[in-house]
Amino acid sequence: MISISTILEPLLQLWYLIPIIIIIIFLKSPIGKGIIGEFLVNTSSKIKLDKDKYHLIKNVTLPTEDGTTQIDHIIVSEYGVFVVETKNMKGWIFGDEKQKYWTQKIYKNTNKFQNPLHQNYKHIKTIENALGIDKDKIFSVIVFAGDSEFKTKMPENVRQGIGYIDYIKSKTKKILSKDEVSKIISQIESGRLSKSFKTHREHVRHVKDIINKKSKQCPRCGGELVLRTAKKGHNAGNQFYGCSNYPKCRYTTQSV
């Protein structure tokens, strides 16, 4: 009969692998990927951008009319205010500036995600309203971290890895004075919500509410998804969600 100690002994000898496995699992989680993306921007900004000309502000949560919005990075300079949204994704990325959703393809798996340019638009508007400066002085920057490859032509402000640095440096015309830069930094720091677990928790709840509302919208036409029951065929009696704009839109799904 094999004793428990005989089984556990080889496992205990490999105890040092446990923290490594935990770290790997964490880094593959959404939170872990977010941290990696933020680390990329933080490090590259400090190394590649002159700190006397470019001022990096990280993890800014600002109040909005309907809740809060969280901005990964804001870089303030005489060349403008750069609002940076980071995406840590892998696989092939397909998208267009005007599309509502972009596509991520990993082998045979295809996923839709919100156009990050549209996502960053809310950040831009919040900054614009909070600072009271002209929108032409605020630039949206999208950074794709991770092992991803663009399969369609992207706008110049959508970059991979540290390529976003080149976009920022391409803005060589001074459009803000040094006094304006100092004032903007002060406004952002004084207007942001405190860095706390409660702030983060409330923002996450707000985002989930938005996702729940959007999940009940048809991804094709934006109509409302309504619960229906199949009346014919081999699925008769089964329930599904269909677009309220049927028959113009024939989108269906099993769950929302």
C-alpha positions in Angstrom: 0.0 0.0 0.0 1.4 3.4 -1.0 1.6 5.9 1.9 0.5 9.5 1.6 4.1 10.6 2.4 5.4 8.6 -0.6 3.0 10.6 -2.8 3.6 14.0 -1.2 7.4 13.7 -1.0 8.2 14.4 -4.7 5.6 17.2 -4.8 7.2 18.9 -1.7 10.6 18.8 -3.4 9.1 21.0 -6.2 7.6 23.5 -3.8 9.6 26.3 -5.4 7.6 25.9 -8.6 4.3 27.0 -6.8 5.0 30.7 -6.6 6.3 30.6 -10.2 3.0 29.0 -11.4 1.0 31.6 -9.4 2.9 34.4 -11.0 2.4 33.0 -14.5 -1.4 32.6 -13.9 -1.6 36.1 -12.5 0.3 37.7 -15.5 -2.2 36.0 -17.9 -5.2 37.4 -16.1 -6.8 40.7 -17.2 -5.3 42.5 -14.2 -1.9 41.0 -14.9 -2.0 42.0 -18.5 -3.0 45.5 -17.6 0.0 45.8 -15.2 2.3 44.6 -18.0 0.9 47.2 -20.4 1.2 50.0 -17.9 4.8 48.9 -17.0 5.7 49.1 -20.7 4.3 52.7 -21.0 5.8 53.8 -17.7 9.3 52.5 -18.4 9.5 53.6 -22.1 8.2 57.1 -21.2 10.8 57.5 -18.6 13.6 56.2 -20.8 12.6 57.6 -24.2 11.0 61.0 -23.3 12.8 63.9 -21.8 11.3 64.3 -18.3 11.9 68.1 -18.5 9.7 68.3 -21.6 7.2 65.5 -21.0 5.3 65.0 -17.7 3.8 61.6 -17.1 0.7 61.2 -14.9 -0.5 57.6 -14.3 -3.8 55.9 -13.4 -6.0 58.9 -13.4 -9.7 58.4 -12.3 -11.8 61.5 -13.1 -15.5 62.1 -12.2 -18.0 62.3 -15.1 -21.7 63.1 -15.3 -22.6 59.4 -15.2 -19.9 58.1 -12.9 -16.2 57.9 -13.4 -13.7 57.3 -16.2 -10.2 55.8 -15.7 -7.3 56.9 -17.9 -4.1 54.8 -18.0 -1.6 57.6 -18.7 -1.7 61.3 -19.5 1.5 62.9 -20.9 1.6 66.7 -20.7 4.0 68.8 -22.7 4.3 72.0 -24.7 3.5 69.9 -27.7 0.1 68.9 -26.4 -1.7 66.7 -24.0 -1.4 63.0 -24.9 -4.1 60.7 -23.5 -2.8 57.1 -23.7 -5.0 54.0 -23.7 -3.1 50.6 -23.4 -4.3 47.3 -24.7 -2.3 44.1 -23.8 -3.5 41.7 -26.5 -2.1 38.9 -28.7 -3.0 37.5 -32.1 -4.1 39.3 -35.3 -5.8 42.6 -34.9 -8.3 43.9 -37.5 -9.9 47.3 -37.3 -10.8 50.6 -38.8 -11.0 54.1 -37.3 -14.8 54.3 -37.9 -15.7 50.7 -36.9 -17.6 50.3 -33.6 -15.9 47.0 -32.9 -12.5 45.6 -33.8 -11.6 41.9 -34.2 -8.9 39.8 -32.4 -8.1 36.5 -34.1 -6.0 33.8 -32.4 -5.9 30.7 -34.6 -9.5 29.7 -35.1 -10.9 31.8 -32.2 -12.3 35.2 -33.1 -13.3 37.9 -30.5 -14.8 41.3 -30.9 -13.7 44.2 -28.7 -14.7 47.9 -28.5 -12.8 50.2 -30.9 -10.1 51.6 -28.5 -10.2 55.0 -30.4 -13.9 55.2 -29.4 -13.1 54.1 -25.9 -10.5 56.8 -25.6 -12.9 59.4 -27.0 -14.7 59.6 -23.6 -11.3 60.2 -21.9 -10.5 62.9 -24.4 -13.9 64.7 -23.8 -13.5 64.4 -20.0 -10.0 66.0 -20.2 -11.3 68.6 -22.6 -14.1 69.6 -20.3 -12.1 69.4 -17.1 -9.2 71.5 -18.4 -11.2 73.9 -20.6 -8.6 73.7 -23.4 -9.1 73.4 -27.2 -9.6 69.8 -28.4 -6.9 70.3 -31.0 -4.4 70.4 -28.2 -5.3 66.9 -27.0 -4.1 63.8 -28.7 -5.5 60.3 -28.4 -2.8 57.5 -28.3 -3.5 53.8 -28.5 -0.7 51.4 -27.4 -1.0 47.7 -28.2 1.3 45.8 -25.8 1.8 42.0 -26.1 2.4 39.7 -29.0 -0.1 41.2 -31.5 0.1 42.0 -35.2 -2.0 44.5 -37.1 -3.6 42.9 -40.2 -5.2 46.1 -41.4 -3.8 49.6 -41.8 -4.1 51.5 -38.6 -4.4 55.3 -37.9 -1.0 56.9 -37.1 -2.0 57.2 -33.4 -2.5 53.5 -33.0 0.9 51.9 -32.3 2.5 48.7 -31.1 4.8 48.6 -28.1 7.1 51.6 -27.7 6.2 52.8 -31.2 3.8 55.3 -29.5 6.9 57.3 -28.5 7.6 58.0 -32.2 4.0 59.3 -32.6 4.4 61.6 -29.6 7.7 62.9 -30.8 6.2 63.6 -34.2 4.4 66.5 -32.7 7.1 69.1 -32.8 5.0 72.3 -32.8 4.7 74.0 -29.4 1.0 74.6 -28.8 1.1 75.2 -25.0 3.2 77.6 -23.0 5.2 76.4 -20.0 2.7 78.2 -17.7 -0.2 76.3 -19.4 1.6 73.0 -19.0 2.1 73.7 -15.2 -1.5 74.7 -14.9 -2.8 71.6 -16.7 -0.7 69.3 -14.5 -2.0 71.0 -11.4 -5.6 70.8 -12.6 -5.3 67.1 -13.3 -3.7 66.3 -10.0 -6.3 68.4 -8.1 -9.3 67.1 -10.0 -8.5 63.4 -10.0 -10.1 61.1 -7.4 -7.8 59.8 -4.7 -5.9 56.6 -5.4 -7.8 54.2 -3.2 -9.3 50.7 -3.3 -12.8 52.3 -3.0 -12.2 54.6 -6.0 -11.1 51.6 -8.1 -14.0 49.4 -6.9 -16.6 52.1 -7.7 -15.0 52.6 -11.2 -15.1 48.8 -11.8 -18.8 48.7 -10.8 -19.5 51.6 -13.2 -17.8 49.8 -16.0 -19.7 46.6 -15.3 -23.0 48.6 -15.5 -22.0 49.9 -18.9 -21.0 46.4 -20.1 -24.4 45.0 -18.9 -26.3 47.7 -20.7 -24.3 47.2 -23.9 -24.6 43.4 -23.7 -28.4 43.9 -24.3 -27.7 45.7 -27.5 -27.4 44.1 -30.9 -23.7 44.2 -32.0 -24.8 44.6 -35.6 -27.3 47.4 -35.6 -27.5 48.6 -32.0 -31.1 47.5 -31.5 -32.4 46.0 -28.3 -32.0 42.2 -27.8 -35.3 40.6 -26.7 -36.0 37.1 -25.4 -37.8 34.9 -27.9 -38.9 31.3 -28.2 -38.3 29.3 -31.3 -41.6 28.0 -32.8 -40.3 25.8 -35.7 -37.6 23.5 -36.6 -35.4 21.2 -34.3 -35.0 24.2 -31.9 -38.7 24.6 -31.3 -39.4 25.5 -27.7 -35.9 26.7 -27.0 -35.4 30.3 -26.0 -32.9 32.7 -27.6 -32.2 36.4 -27.9 -33.0 38.1 -31.2 -32.7 41.7 -32.5 -35.8 43.9 -32.0 -35.3 45.2 -35.6 -36.1 41.7 -37.1 -36.6 41.0 -40.0 -34.3 43.9 -41.1 -31.7 42.6 -38.7 -31.5 38.8 -38.1 -28.9 38.7 -35.4 -29.5 36.0 -32.7 -27.6 34.7 -29.7 -28.1 32.2 -26.9 -27.3 34.6 -24.0 -26.5 38.2 -23.2 
